[in-house]
Amino acid sequence: MSVEPKELLKKMKEYDFIYDTSFGKVVNKGHEEDKEYIFKILDLLHDNFDRVRYADDLSDTVIGKGNGQF
């Protein structure tokens, strides 16, 4: 099954996070707040999809680390 990158951002909200597991709730007392922030980030990425640069490679030369770009 192939999913378009923009649609994948929406689908990511449908799945259980580690925060939802019993272990996740014990380890991370702020699991609900963290999950809420992740959902907000996913929404921002989806809403601004055309303005965001996506990179598969996080090496310094690709993401511009140290070059003042980010």
PyMOL Python script that loads the backbone (N, CA, C, O; Angstrom):
from pymol import cmd

cmd.read_pdbstr("""\
ATOM      1  N   MET A   1       0.838  -1.173   0.000  1.00  0.00           N
ATOM      2  CA  MET A   1       0.000   0.000   0.000  1.00  0.00           C
ATOM      3  C   MET A   1       0.885   1.237   0.000  1.00  0.00           C
ATOM      4  O   MET A   1       1.781   1.363   0.834  1.00  0.00           O
ATOM      5  N   SER A   2       0.641   2.129  -0.912  1.00  0.00           N
ATOM      6  CA  SER A   2       1.411   3.356  -1.004  1.00  0.00           C
ATOM      7  C   SER A   2       0.548   4.532  -0.545  1.00  0.00           C
ATOM      8  O   SER A   2      -0.594   4.682  -0.980  1.00  0.00           O
ATOM      9  N   VAL A   3       1.096   5.349   0.325  1.00  0.00           N
ATOM     10  CA  VAL A   3       0.374   6.498   0.834  1.00  0.00           C
ATOM     11  C   VAL A   3       1.157   7.754   0.481  1.00  0.00           C
ATOM     12  O   VAL A   3       2.378   7.800   0.635  1.00  0.00           O
ATOM     13  N   GLU A   4       0.453   8.758   0.014  1.00  0.00           N
ATOM     14  CA  GLU A   4       1.091  10.024  -0.302  1.00  0.00           C
ATOM     15  C   GLU A   4       1.610  10.656   0.993  1.00  0.00           C
ATOM     16  O   GLU A   4       0.980  10.522   2.041  1.00  0.00           O
ATOM     17  N   PRO A   5       2.750  11.342   0.925  1.00  0.00           N
ATOM     18  CA  PRO A   5       3.337  11.927   2.140  1.00  0.00           C
ATOM     19  C   PRO A   5       2.387  12.834   2.907  1.00  0.00           C
ATOM     20  O   PRO A   5       2.352  12.780   4.136  1.00  0.00           O
ATOM     21  N   LYS A   6       1.616  13.664   2.215  1.00  0.00           N
ATOM     22  CA  LYS A   6       0.698  14.576   2.901  1.00  0.00           C
ATOM     23  C   LYS A   6      -0.392  13.797   3.623  1.00  0.00           C
ATOM     24  O   LYS A   6      -0.759  14.136   4.748  1.00  0.00           O
ATOM     25  N   GLU A   7      -0.907  12.759   2.984  1.00  0.00           N
ATOM     26  CA  GLU A   7      -1.945  11.936   3.600  1.00  0.00           C
ATOM     27  C   GLU A   7      -1.391  11.142   4.786  1.00  0.00           C
ATOM     28  O   GLU A   7      -2.110  10.873   5.748  1.00  0.00           O
ATOM     29  N   LEU A   8      -0.128  10.772   4.713  1.00  0.00           N
ATOM     30  CA  LEU A   8       0.506  10.036   5.811  1.00  0.00           C
ATOM     31  C   LEU A   8       0.472  10.837   7.113  1.00  0.00           C
ATOM     32  O   LEU A   8       0.302  10.262   8.188  1.00  0.00           O
ATOM     33  N   LEU A   9       0.631  12.151   7.024  1.00  0.00           N
ATOM     34  CA  LEU A   9       0.572  12.993   8.221  1.00  0.00           C
ATOM     35  C   LEU A   9      -0.782  12.858   8.914  1.00  0.00           C
ATOM     36  O   LEU A   9      -0.847  12.822  10.143  1.00  0.00           O
ATOM     37  N   LYS A  10      -1.852  12.784   8.143  1.00  0.00           N
ATOM     38  CA  LYS A  10      -3.183  12.601   8.730  1.00  0.00           C
ATOM     39  C   LYS A  10      -3.339  11.198   9.318  1.00  0.00           C
ATOM     40  O   LYS A  10      -3.889  11.029  10.406  1.00  0.00           O
ATOM     41  N   LYS A  11      -2.851  10.199   8.588  1.00  0.00           N
ATOM     42  CA  LYS A  11      -2.992   8.807   9.043  1.00  0.00           C
ATOM     43  C   LYS A  11      -2.218   8.552  10.334  1.00  0.00           C
ATOM     44  O   LYS A  11      -2.611   7.704  11.134  1.00  0.00           O
ATOM     45  N   MET A  12      -1.134   9.271  10.538  1.00  0.00           N
ATOM     46  CA  MET A  12      -0.330   9.077  11.744  1.00  0.00           C
ATOM     47  C   MET A  12      -1.137   9.364  13.006  1.00  0.00           C
ATOM     48  O   MET A  12      -0.834   8.820  14.068  1.00  0.00           O
ATOM     49  N   LYS A  13      -2.145  10.197  12.907  1.00  0.00           N
ATOM     50  CA  LYS A  13      -2.977  10.517  14.067  1.00  0.00           C
ATOM     51  C   LYS A  13      -3.932   9.385  14.440  1.00  0.00           C
ATOM     52  O   LYS A  13      -4.499   9.389  15.532  1.00  0.00           O
ATOM     53  N   GLU A  14      -4.112   8.430  13.552  1.00  0.00           N
ATOM     54  CA  GLU A  14      -5.064   7.344  13.782  1.00  0.00           C
ATOM     55  C   GLU A  14      -4.475   6.196  14.596  1.00  0.00           C
ATOM     56  O   GLU A  14      -5.224   5.347  15.081  1.00  0.00           O
ATOM     57  N   TYR A  15      -3.178   6.149  14.754  1.00  0.00           N
ATOM     58  CA  TYR A  15      -2.526   5.015  15.391  1.00  0.00           C
ATOM     59  C   TYR A  15      -2.197   5.282  16.845  1.00  0.00           C
ATOM     60  O   TYR A  15      -2.001   6.428  17.249  1.00  0.00           O
ATOM     61  N   ASP A  16      -2.137   4.209  17.631  1.00  0.00           N
ATOM     62  CA  ASP A  16      -1.781   4.323  19.036  1.00  0.00           C
ATOM     63  C   ASP A  16      -0.330   4.737  19.186  1.00  0.00           C
ATOM     64  O   ASP A  16       0.537   4.280  18.442  1.00  0.00           O
ATOM     65  N   PHE A  17      -0.079   5.582  20.129  1.00  0.00           N
ATOM     66  CA  PHE A  17       1.269   6.011  20.460  1.00  0.00           C
ATOM     67  C   PHE A  17       1.759   5.230  21.665  1.00  0.00           C
ATOM     68  O   PHE A  17       0.965   4.624  22.383  1.00  0.00           O
ATOM     69  N   ILE A  18       3.042   5.243  21.882  1.00  0.00           N
ATOM     70  CA  ILE A  18       3.582   4.590  23.079  1.00  0.00           C
ATOM     71  C   ILE A  18       2.989   5.232  24.329  1.00  0.00           C
ATOM     72  O   ILE A  18       2.941   4.605  25.388  1.00  0.00           O
ATOM     73  N   TYR A  19       2.541   6.469  24.210  1.00  0.00           N
ATOM     74  CA  TYR A  19       1.927   7.154  25.349  1.00  0.00           C
ATOM     75  C   TYR A  19       0.625   6.494  25.767  1.00  0.00           C
ATOM     76  O   TYR A  19       0.200   6.629  26.915  1.00  0.00           O
ATOM     77  N   ASP A  20      -0.011   5.783  24.850  1.00  0.00           N
ATOM     78  CA  ASP A  20      -1.288   5.148  25.135  1.00  0.00           C
ATOM     79  C   ASP A  20      -1.151   3.790  25.814  1.00  0.00           C
ATOM     80  O   ASP A  20      -2.138   3.257  26.321  1.00  0.00           O
ATOM     81  N   THR A  21       0.037   3.227  25.833  1.00  0.00           N
ATOM     82  CA  THR A  21       0.230   1.925  26.451  1.00  0.00           C
ATOM     83  C   THR A  21       0.355   2.074  27.963  1.00  0.00           C
ATOM     84  O   THR A  21       0.659   3.156  28.466  1.00  0.00           O
ATOM     85  N   SER A  22       0.123   1.004  28.668  1.00  0.00           N
ATOM     86  CA  SER A  22       0.259   1.045  30.125  1.00  0.00           C
ATOM     87  C   SER A  22       1.666   1.439  30.519  1.00  0.00           C
ATOM     88  O   SER A  22       1.860   2.246  31.428  1.00  0.00           O
ATOM     89  N   PHE A  23       2.645   0.874  29.839  1.00  0.00           N
ATOM     90  CA  PHE A  23       4.049   1.194  30.116  1.00  0.00           C
ATOM     91  C   PHE A  23       4.322   2.677  29.842  1.00  0.00           C
ATOM     92  O   PHE A  23       4.979   3.350  30.636  1.00  0.00           O
ATOM     93  N   GLY A  24       3.818   3.172  28.723  1.00  0.00           N
ATOM     94  CA  GLY A  24       4.027   4.576  28.370  1.00  0.00           C
ATOM     95  C   GLY A  24       3.412   5.517  29.387  1.00  0.00           C
ATOM     96  O   GLY A  24       3.981   6.569  29.680  1.00  0.00           O
ATOM     97  N   LYS A  25       2.265   5.158  29.925  1.00  0.00           N
ATOM     98  CA  LYS A  25       1.604   6.006  30.918  1.00  0.00           C
ATOM     99  C   LYS A  25       2.357   6.026  32.236  1.00  0.00           C
ATOM    100  O   LYS A  25       2.347   7.035  32.941  1.00  0.00           O
ATOM    101  N   VAL A  26       3.011   4.923  32.576  1.00  0.00           N
ATOM    102  CA  VAL A  26       3.788   4.858  33.823  1.00  0.00           C
ATOM    103  C   VAL A  26       5.078   5.656  33.671  1.00  0.00           C
ATOM    104  O   VAL A  26       5.452   6.416  34.565  1.00  0.00           O
ATOM    105  N   VAL A  27       5.753   5.484  32.543  1.00  0.00           N
ATOM    106  CA  VAL A  27       7.045   6.136  32.314  1.00  0.00           C
ATOM    107  C   VAL A  27       6.867   7.630  32.091  1.00  0.00           C
ATOM    108  O   VAL A  27       7.657   8.427  32.597  1.00  0.00           O
ATOM    109  N   ASN A  28       5.856   8.017  31.352  1.00  0.00           N
ATOM    110  CA  ASN A  28       5.659   9.412  30.994  1.00  0.00           C
ATOM    111  C   ASN A  28       4.357   9.918  31.600  1.00  0.00           C
ATOM    112  O   ASN A  28       3.279   9.696  31.049  1.00  0.00           O
ATOM    113  N   LYS A  29       4.463  10.592  32.725  1.00  0.00           N
ATOM    114  CA  LYS A  29       3.265  11.095  33.408  1.00  0.00           C
ATOM    115  C   LYS A  29       2.550  12.160  32.585  1.00  0.00           C
ATOM    116  O   LYS A  29       1.353  12.378  32.774  1.00  0.00           O
ATOM    117  N   GLY A  30       3.255  12.824  31.681  1.00  0.00           N
ATOM    118  CA  GLY A  30       2.645  13.848  30.845  1.00  0.00           C
ATOM    119  C   GLY A  30       2.238  13.328  29.484  1.00  0.00           C
ATOM    120  O   GLY A  30       2.253  14.073  28.505  1.00  0.00           O
ATOM    121  N   HIS A  31       1.870  12.044  29.409  1.00  0.00           N
ATOM    122  CA  HIS A  31       1.607  11.407  28.121  1.00  0.00           C
ATOM    123  C   HIS A  31       0.485  12.089  27.344  1.00  0.00           C
ATOM    124  O   HIS A  31       0.584  12.213  26.123  1.00  0.00           O
ATOM    125  N   GLU A  32      -0.565  12.530  28.005  1.00  0.00           N
ATOM    126  CA  GLU A  32      -1.672  13.175  27.284  1.00  0.00           C
ATOM    127  C   GLU A  32      -1.245  14.520  26.707  1.00  0.00           C
ATOM    128  O   GLU A  32      -1.597  14.853  25.576  1.00  0.00           O
ATOM    129  N   GLU A  33      -0.500  15.278  27.470  1.00  0.00           N
ATOM    130  CA  GLU A  33      -0.014  16.573  26.984  1.00  0.00           C
ATOM    131  C   GLU A  33       0.955  16.384  25.815  1.00  0.00           C
ATOM    132  O   GLU A  33       0.888  17.109  24.822  1.00  0.00           O
ATOM    133  N   ASP A  34       1.849  15.415  25.940  1.00  0.00           N
ATOM    134  CA  ASP A  34       2.803  15.134  24.858  1.00  0.00           C
ATOM    135  C   ASP A  34       2.078  14.718  23.588  1.00  0.00           C
ATOM    136  O   ASP A  34       2.414  15.173  22.494  1.00  0.00           O
ATOM    137  N   LYS A  35       1.088  13.856  23.737  1.00  0.00           N
ATOM    138  CA  LYS A  35       0.322  13.383  22.587  1.00  0.00           C
ATOM    139  C   LYS A  35      -0.396  14.555  21.915  1.00  0.00           C
ATOM    140  O   LYS A  35      -0.447  14.633  20.687  1.00  0.00           O
ATOM    141  N   GLU A  36      -0.948  15.460  22.717  1.00  0.00           N
ATOM    142  CA  GLU A  36      -1.628  16.639  22.183  1.00  0.00           C
ATOM    143  C   GLU A  36      -0.662  17.496  21.354  1.00  0.00           C
ATOM    144  O   GLU A  36      -1.023  17.985  20.284  1.00  0.00           O
ATOM    145  N   TYR A  37       0.558  17.673  21.852  1.00  0.00           N
ATOM    146  CA  TYR A  37       1.548  18.461  21.117  1.00  0.00           C
ATOM    147  C   TYR A  37       1.970  17.774  19.824  1.00  0.00           C
ATOM    148  O   TYR A  37       2.177  18.436  18.807  1.00  0.00           O
ATOM    149  N   ILE A  38       2.097  16.456  19.860  1.00  0.00           N
ATOM    150  CA  ILE A  38       2.449  15.724  18.632  1.00  0.00           C
ATOM    151  C   ILE A  38       1.354  15.898  17.591  1.00  0.00           C
ATOM    152  O   ILE A  38       1.642  16.102  16.412  1.00  0.00           O
ATOM    153  N   PHE A  39       0.103  15.819  18.023  1.00  0.00           N
ATOM    154  CA  PHE A  39      -1.003  16.021  17.089  1.00  0.00           C
ATOM    155  C   PHE A  39      -0.984  17.434  16.510  1.00  0.00           C
ATOM    156  O   PHE A  39      -1.268  17.619  15.327  1.00  0.00           O
ATOM    157  N   LYS A  40      -0.656  18.422  17.322  1.00  0.00           N
ATOM    158  CA  LYS A  40      -0.565  19.802  16.830  1.00  0.00           C
ATOM    159  C   LYS A  40       0.551  19.933  15.794  1.00  0.00           C
ATOM    160  O   LYS A  40       0.389  20.616  14.783  1.00  0.00           O
ATOM    161  N   ILE A  41       1.670  19.281  16.050  1.00  0.00           N
ATOM    162  CA  ILE A  41       2.791  19.310  15.100  1.00  0.00           C
ATOM    163  C   ILE A  41       2.381  18.652  13.787  1.00  0.00           C
ATOM    164  O   ILE A  41       2.665  19.182  12.713  1.00  0.00           O
ATOM    165  N   LEU A  42       1.710  17.494  13.865  1.00  0.00           N
ATOM    166  CA  LEU A  42       1.248  16.815  12.651  1.00  0.00           C
ATOM    167  C   LEU A  42       0.278  17.697  11.871  1.00  0.00           C
ATOM    168  O   LEU A  42       0.337  17.751  10.643  1.00  0.00           O
ATOM    169  N   ASP A  43      -0.618  18.392  12.582  1.00  0.00           N
ATOM    170  CA  ASP A  43      -1.557  19.296  11.918  1.00  0.00           C
ATOM    171  C   ASP A  43      -0.822  20.445  11.235  1.00  0.00           C
ATOM    172  O   ASP A  43      -1.149  20.806  10.105  1.00  0.00           O
ATOM    173  N   LEU A  44       0.170  21.022  11.917  1.00  0.00           N
ATOM    174  CA  LEU A  44       0.952  22.111  11.327  1.00  0.00           C
ATOM    175  C   LEU A  44       1.692  21.651  10.079  1.00  0.00           C
ATOM    176  O   LEU A  44       1.723  22.359   9.072  1.00  0.00           O
ATOM    177  N   LEU A  45       2.287  20.468  10.148  1.00  0.00           N
ATOM    178  CA  LEU A  45       2.988  19.937   8.981  1.00  0.00           C
ATOM    179  C   LEU A  45       2.023  19.708   7.816  1.00  0.00           C
ATOM    180  O   LEU A  45       2.341  20.011   6.666  1.00  0.00           O
ATOM    181  N   HIS A  46       0.855  19.176   8.123  1.00  0.00           N
ATOM    182  CA  HIS A  46      -0.132  18.934   7.078  1.00  0.00           C
ATOM    183  C   HIS A  46      -0.623  20.252   6.475  1.00  0.00           C
ATOM    184  O   HIS A  46      -0.695  20.387   5.253  1.00  0.00           O
ATOM    185  N   ASP A  47      -0.959  21.221   7.327  1.00  0.00           N
ATOM    186  CA  ASP A  47      -1.495  22.499   6.856  1.00  0.00           C
ATOM    187  C   ASP A  47      -0.468  23.300   6.057  1.00  0.00           C
ATOM    188  O   ASP A  47      -0.837  24.082   5.181  1.00  0.00           O
ATOM    189  N   ASN A  48       0.801  23.111   6.351  1.00  0.00           N
ATOM    190  CA  ASN A  48       1.870  23.861   5.690  1.00  0.00           C
ATOM    191  C   ASN A  48       2.731  22.962   4.817  1.00  0.00           C
ATOM    192  O   ASN A  48       3.912  23.236   4.605  1.00  0.00           O
ATOM    193  N   PHE A  49       2.142  21.898   4.316  1.00  0.00           N
ATOM    194  CA  PHE A  49       2.883  20.889   3.570  1.00  0.00           C
ATOM    195  C   PHE A  49       3.717  21.476   2.438  1.00  0.00           C
ATOM    196  O   PHE A  49       4.857  21.063   2.225  1.00  0.00           O
ATOM    197  N   ASP A  50       3.155  22.434   1.717  1.00  0.00           N
ATOM    198  CA  ASP A  50       3.866  23.018   0.575  1.00  0.00           C
ATOM    199  C   ASP A  50       5.024  23.925   0.991  1.00  0.00           C
ATOM    200  O   ASP A  50       5.890  24.235   0.173  1.00  0.00           O
ATOM    201  N   ARG A  51       5.044  24.347   2.240  1.00  0.00           N
ATOM    202  CA  ARG A  51       6.087  25.254   2.718  1.00  0.00           C
ATOM    203  C   ARG A  51       7.199  24.541   3.490  1.00  0.00           C
ATOM    204  O   ARG A  51       8.206  25.151   3.850  1.00  0.00           O
ATOM    205  N   VAL A  52       7.007  23.243   3.741  1.00  0.00           N
ATOM    206  CA  VAL A  52       7.966  22.481   4.541  1.00  0.00           C
ATOM    207  C   VAL A  52       8.884  21.695   3.618  1.00  0.00           C
ATOM    208  O   VAL A  52       8.435  21.095   2.642  1.00  0.00           O
ATOM    209  N   ARG A  53      10.164  21.704   3.932  1.00  0.00           N
ATOM    210  CA  ARG A  53      11.125  20.929   3.155  1.00  0.00           C
ATOM    211  C   ARG A  53      11.351  19.594   3.869  1.00  0.00           C
ATOM    212  O   ARG A  53      11.807  19.562   5.012  1.00  0.00           O
ATOM    213  N   TYR A  54      11.034  18.520   3.199  1.00  0.00           N
ATOM    214  CA  TYR A  54      11.179  17.193   3.777  1.00  0.00           C
ATOM    215  C   TYR A  54      12.471  16.571   3.277  1.00  0.00           C
ATOM    216  O   TYR A  54      12.797  16.660   2.093  1.00  0.00           O
ATOM    217  N   ALA A  55      13.199  15.946   4.180  1.00  0.00           N
ATOM    218  CA  ALA A  55      14.470  15.330   3.816  1.00  0.00           C
ATOM    219  C   ALA A  55      14.538  13.927   4.394  1.00  0.00           C
ATOM    220  O   ALA A  55      14.243  13.712   5.570  1.00  0.00           O
ATOM    221  N   ASP A  56      14.932  12.971   3.551  1.00  0.00           N
ATOM    222  CA  ASP A  56      15.115  11.592   4.002  1.00  0.00           C
ATOM    223  C   ASP A  56      16.463  11.422   4.681  1.00  0.00           C
ATOM    224  O   ASP A  56      16.661  10.500   5.472  1.00  0.00           O
ATOM    225  N   ASP A  57      17.372  12.307   4.370  1.00  0.00           N
ATOM    226  CA  ASP A  57      18.749  12.213   4.837  1.00  0.00           C
ATOM    227  C   ASP A  57      19.012  13.363   5.802  1.00  0.00           C
ATOM    228  O   ASP A  57      18.882  14.528   5.425  1.00  0.00           O
ATOM    229  N   LEU A  58      19.376  13.051   7.032  1.00  0.00           N
ATOM    230  CA  LEU A  58      19.596  14.086   8.033  1.00  0.00           C
ATOM    231  C   LEU A  58      21.066  14.449   8.202  1.00  0.00           C
ATOM    232  O   LEU A  58      21.463  14.996   9.231  1.00  0.00           O
ATOM    233  N   SER A  59      21.871  14.145   7.190  1.00  0.00           N
ATOM    234  CA  SER A  59      23.284  14.506   7.278  1.00  0.00           C
ATOM    235  C   SER A  59      23.431  16.029   7.217  1.00  0.00           C
ATOM    236  O   SER A  59      22.552  16.721   6.704  1.00  0.00           O
ATOM    237  N   ASP A  60      24.531  16.539   7.737  1.00  0.00           N
ATOM    238  CA  ASP A  60      24.760  17.977   7.813  1.00  0.00           C
ATOM    239  C   ASP A  60      24.657  18.663   6.461  1.00  0.00           C
ATOM    240  O   ASP A  60      24.175  19.792   6.375  1.00  0.00           O
ATOM    241  N   THR A  61      25.102  17.999   5.409  1.00  0.00           N
ATOM    242  CA  THR A  61      25.080  18.626   4.085  1.00  0.00           C
ATOM    243  C   THR A  61      23.662  18.762   3.539  1.00  0.00           C
ATOM    244  O   THR A  61      23.391  19.660   2.742  1.00  0.00           O
ATOM    245  N   VAL A  62      22.760  17.886   3.957  1.00  0.00           N
ATOM    246  CA  VAL A  62      21.377  17.934   3.453  1.00  0.00           C
ATOM    247  C   VAL A  62      20.522  18.900   4.258  1.00  0.00           C
ATOM    248  O   VAL A  62      19.784  19.694   3.675  1.00  0.00           O
ATOM    249  N   ILE A  63      20.603  18.852   5.565  1.00  0.00           N
ATOM    250  CA  ILE A  63      19.731  19.698   6.383  1.00  0.00           C
ATOM    251  C   ILE A  63      20.322  21.070   6.644  1.00  0.00           C
ATOM    252  O   ILE A  63      19.647  21.934   7.204  1.00  0.00           O
ATOM    253  N   GLY A  64      21.565  21.289   6.250  1.00  0.00           N
ATOM    254  CA  GLY A  64      22.166  22.611   6.386  1.00  0.00           C
ATOM    255  C   GLY A  64      22.642  22.924   7.793  1.00  0.00           C
ATOM    256  O   GLY A  64      22.846  24.093   8.122  1.00  0.00           O
ATOM    257  N   LYS A  65      22.821  21.936   8.612  1.00  0.00           N
ATOM    258  CA  LYS A  65      23.276  22.146   9.987  1.00  0.00           C
ATOM    259  C   LYS A  65      24.619  22.843   9.983  1.00  0.00           C
ATOM    260  O   LYS A  65      25.540  22.417   9.287  1.00  0.00           O
ATOM    261  N   GLY A  66      24.738  23.901  10.748  1.00  0.00           N
ATOM    262  CA  GLY A  66      25.994  24.631  10.837  1.00  0.00           C
ATOM    263  C   GLY A  66      26.143  25.683   9.761  1.00  0.00           C
ATOM    264  O   GLY A  66      27.103  26.453   9.780  1.00  0.00           O
ATOM    265  N   ASN A  67      25.209  25.732   8.822  1.00  0.00           N
ATOM    266  CA  ASN A  67      25.292  26.715   7.742  1.00  0.00           C
ATOM    267  C   ASN A  67      24.379  27.915   7.983  1.00  0.00           C
ATOM    268  O   ASN A  67      24.269  28.800   7.134  1.00  0.00           O
ATOM    269  N   GLY A  68      23.730  27.940   9.135  1.00  0.00           N
ATOM    270  CA  GLY A  68      22.835  29.038   9.453  1.00  0.00           C
ATOM    271  C   GLY A  68      21.491  28.979   8.752  1.00  0.00           C
ATOM    272  O   GLY A  68      20.730  29.945   8.801  1.00  0.00           O
ATOM    273  N   GLN A  69      21.183  27.867   8.103  1.00  0.00           N
ATOM    274  CA  GLN A  69      19.900  27.745   7.405  1.00  0.00           C
ATOM    275  C   GLN A  69      18.764  27.398   8.339  1.00  0.00           C
ATOM    276  O   GLN A  69      17.618  27.761   8.072  1.00  0.00           O
ATOM    277  N   PHE A  70      19.050  26.701   9.435  1.00  0.00           N
ATOM    278  CA  PHE A  70      17.984  26.278  10.339  1.00  0.00           C
ATOM    279  C   PHE A  70      18.289  26.733  11.722  1.00  0.00           C
ATOM    280  O   PHE A  70      17.512  26.478  12.642  1.00  0.00           O
TER     281      PHE A  70
END
""", "prot")
cmd.dss("prot")
cmd.show_as("cartoon", "prot")
cmd.util.cbc("prot")
cmd.orient("prot")
